[in-house]
Amino acid sequence: MSAGGGEEKILVSVRVRPLNEKEKTRNDRCDWECINNTTIICNAHNLSDKPSFTFDKVFGFECPTKQVYDDGAREVALCVLSGINSSIFAYGQTSSGKTYTMTGITGFAINDIFLYIDKHKQERKFTLKFSAMEIYNEAVRDLLCEDNNNPLRLLDDPERGTVVEKLKEETIRDRNHLEELISICETQRKIGETSLNETSSRSHQILRLTIESSKREVSPESSAILAASVCFVDLAGSERASQTLSAGSRLKEGCHINRSLLTLGTVIRKLSKGKHGHIPYRDSKLTRILQNSLGGNARTAIICTMSPARSHLEQSRNTLLFATCAKEVTTNAQVNMVVSEKALVKQLQRELMRMENELKNLGLGGSSSSTSDEFHSLLKQKEEVIEKMEEQIQELKWQRDVAQSRVENLLKSAAEYQSSSSSVDYSRRKSYDSTDFDEPRMLNNMMGQRTIQEPEDACKEVRCIEENNMGQNMPKDQQPCVVEYKQNYKSSMADEDEAKEYADSSLNVKLEAQDELTIDKLVEEVQETEKSVEKQRESSSKTEDMEQNLSKDQSCLENKKHYKSIISSDDEAIKSEKEDAGSSLSAKLEAKDELTVHNGRFTFNTSNNASFDLDNTLSTDAQSTKDTDTETSGGSFHEFMAGLKQMAMQHHSRHESDTEAEKTKPERDTKAEFERQQSQIIELWGVCNVPLVHRTYFFLLFKGDPSDFVYMEVELRRLSFLKDSPEIVRKQSAKTLGREREWLAKQIPKKFGRKDREEVYKKWGVELSSKQRSMQVTHKAWTKTKDVEHCKESASLVATLVGFDESNMTPKEMFGLSFSPTTTLNVKSSGWSFSNSFSRISLTGGL
Ligand SMILES: Nc1ncnc2c1ncn2[C@@H]1O[C@H](COP(=O)(O)OP(=O)(O)OP(=O)(O)O)[C@@H](O)[C@H]1O
């Protein structure tokens, strides 16, 4: 409704009229002097000092009313044209010139108002309304109504304040119309003769001119209407009743007049001290009606009129004291704008249309009576879903923390073992080195991630072994002929991906370090981890469902985006969690592979396989194949483990029952059986991309002895397990095999002289003039899996390249399954050994 404006003090002026004829006749002295246009002093001879009063304006005897209007009322009066309420008061004792002054000011103001309207009527449309009232004997009378004997009631309006009920309000046609109405008011006003004024105004007169203006352009933005009123208030005389020699009806008038004026004075005095506490506006009708003008939403000017006559000195001083208080009163005028009904209707129509569109967008339509209920029901449902999601998210976060904690513990254990591994008996280390077919991987396993992050440590590790070799502390047959291979192989691991891949299996170390770790214990742990991973997978699935639910949500809930982002970030966390859990399980499976496959030499592919299966199982992208993969690989693995345990038990039973009987037992038809198994193994090596060094060692070591069958069976089981690996695993192992061939090719110039080299090239059908001859040779090795002679040649070549001397071969037991009951129980050996009790299979360190 309102805007702009601000607080400002009431504009207070004092006008001193000249001595009138009566005063002159009785030789009344003029005790007041306007020393400038703001200050008036009292020259009364009986006063010791000359009190002075300063106001916004002081108008002397000769000052015309026009100047009083211009300087003391015009600005305030005309602000009504800007939509600001205004009031012009005339206050003073009877015959002081109030009516004389107000009549002139009202006329000048009206004149200016109409001049302004004429000037702006092209761009703005003005509507003027006029009402007039008098408060006589505390009764409000309508001055525009001929039958004004019935007093009007005052009503309190929450927006407009006090309003006069049924007050006639005339819409002004033109200036003449207004002037006519004003003249009617003059005739209607109660006047009477007092001792001081033959035509004394016996009432408070309030003329109200309301001006509304709006731009003539029709647009919603310019449809606001400025609406304000200007009040011209001619108060009744403020003199005391005794002074006017009143009696009878005049005395009664005086009492009522004074009641209103007394309240006016109280209100002004209180307002002058600030708007704190109770302001007694309601104590008189005058102050109720003028409440806005006296301290509210209006600009106000008060012109205090006074007689300069000594005989009115006291009343004049009272008037000036009132004026002094009025100077301190602050009002807070605002620009009053109203929105036209037409514009309001248009605005409401637009709002309605917008809301209908919102409802349509929600898919609810706007026509059904039950729309609102459905909407609220839907909102409630969504809020419940969101609450459940929040709970599930918290649960998932908890599970993630648990999984992370487990992984951290495993890593810590691995690191601890690694640091303790430097004290491992070199002879044991050597025996492991010399028999480990998958030496590079195991070496990296031992190093763990430190192989990548701390190459110095890795070098020290190798140097230890070399120094040990060179120190002749070890038997010749146990010297690590693969040290060079190990170093070179490691140096060839420049490929960061490969190094990381190797580092991933570092957790094997932890399990290898556990001297008393049993297969059952490990299997239990793996199963527990698998359950944990499965739980994670289910949780992941839940999260996906939650997200799908959110995606289906057609509502425009603002929370949707928020929760989706939470779920998204949590999904990332879960993904990471799955990776961590997958790594953990992978590590354990690798360790379990080492349990399964003697001497740790099969870790390379088996660990990859297990790791891949788990990762694949956990992959949310491969949703369609996830369950199948899990079941297949998981089932195969357990079968594989169960088979190995059974084999171990059987072997132990045989060993324990009667070794002599074993010796005398008729030999199987070993040769045919051996060749059959060897053929299968060679075939599977090719399929599984088993490293050539491994093939070579295995091929050269196991030649058909009865005791070899257990190794052959283990190898067959392992390869059978590996051959079903997913394509990605085979590709990875093929890549690694390619690197091994490259490394072996680099060994040819080192191991063979020029002539011998040419012989090798010829033997392997490589053109001497061709390029990369060594590479061609190593790429031919171990490729004809059905050709035993080719395999023999391949094994011979690789053995030479890695320095594997068949005549000084390490005993199988040093890196294979050792069945001696006690000797390796508490020492670091090359692989698995079965404890004397055979109640469990303990793992000794692989170093
Ligand atoms: N400034 C003035 N110059 C000349 N004459 C004046 C001036 N002020 C007042 N008069 C004359 O003084 C007389 C009394 O003035 P007026 O009626 O306006 O007093 P009043 O304050 O309205 O008195 P009341 O309260 O009794 O109505 C009038 O005849 C008026 O013409």
The ligand as a MOL file (V3000), in Angstrom:
LIG
                    3D

  0  0  0     0  0            999 V3000
M  V30 BEGIN CTAB
M  V30 COUNTS 31 33 0 0 0
M  V30 BEGIN ATOM
M  V30 1 N -3.5220 38.6260 9.7620 0
M  V30 2 C -4.6440 39.3280 9.7810 0
M  V30 3 N -4.6670 40.5070 9.1620 0
M  V30 4 C -5.7860 41.2320 9.1960 0
M  V30 5 N -6.8840 40.8460 9.8050 0
M  V30 6 C -6.9070 39.6970 10.4520 0
M  V30 7 C -5.7780 38.8710 10.4750 0
M  V30 8 N -6.0710 37.7890 11.2160 0
M  V30 9 C -7.3320 37.9350 11.6260 0
M  V30 10 N -7.8500 39.0570 11.1850 0
M  V30 11 C -9.1780 39.4790 11.4510 0
M  V30 12 O -9.4410 39.1670 12.7900 0
M  V30 13 C -10.7370 38.7400 12.9750 0
M  V30 14 C -10.7820 37.4200 13.6720 0
M  V30 15 O -10.2360 36.5530 12.9060 0
M  V30 16 P -10.6520 35.0570 12.8260 0
M  V30 17 O -12.0860 34.9320 12.8330 0
M  V30 18 O -9.9560 34.4610 11.7510 0
M  V30 19 O -10.1810 34.5390 14.1850 0
M  V30 20 P -10.3380 33.1330 14.7350 0
M  V30 21 O -9.0480 32.7640 15.3420 0
M  V30 22 O -10.8120 32.2550 13.7250 0
M  V30 23 O -11.4030 33.2400 15.8590 0
M  V30 24 P -12.3830 32.1090 16.3860 0
M  V30 25 O -11.5940 31.1330 17.0030 0
M  V30 26 O -13.2350 32.8250 17.3590 0
M  V30 27 O -13.1040 31.7160 15.2070 0
M  V30 28 C -11.3750 38.6810 11.6380 0
M  V30 29 O -12.1630 39.7790 11.4090 0
M  V30 30 C -10.2140 38.7430 10.7080 0
M  V30 31 O -10.4970 39.4390 9.5010 0
M  V30 END ATOM
M  V30 BEGIN BOND
M  V30 1 1 1 2
M  V30 2 1 2 3
M  V30 3 2 2 7
M  V30 4 2 3 4
M  V30 5 1 4 5
M  V30 6 2 5 6
M  V30 7 1 6 7
M  V30 8 1 6 10
M  V30 9 1 7 8
M  V30 10 2 8 9
M  V30 11 1 9 10
M  V30 12 1 10 11
M  V30 13 1 11 12
M  V30 14 1 11 30
M  V30 15 1 12 13
M  V30 16 1 13 14
M  V30 17 1 13 28
M  V30 18 1 14 15
M  V30 19 1 15 16
M  V30 20 2 16 17
M  V30 21 1 16 18
M  V30 22 1 16 19
M  V30 23 1 19 20
M  V30 24 2 20 21
M  V30 25 1 20 22
M  V30 26 1 20 23
M  V30 27 1 23 24
M  V30 28 2 24 25
M  V30 29 1 24 26
M  V30 30 1 24 27
M  V30 31 1 28 29
M  V30 32 1 28 30
M  V30 33 1 30 31
M  V30 END BOND
M  V30 END CTAB
M  END
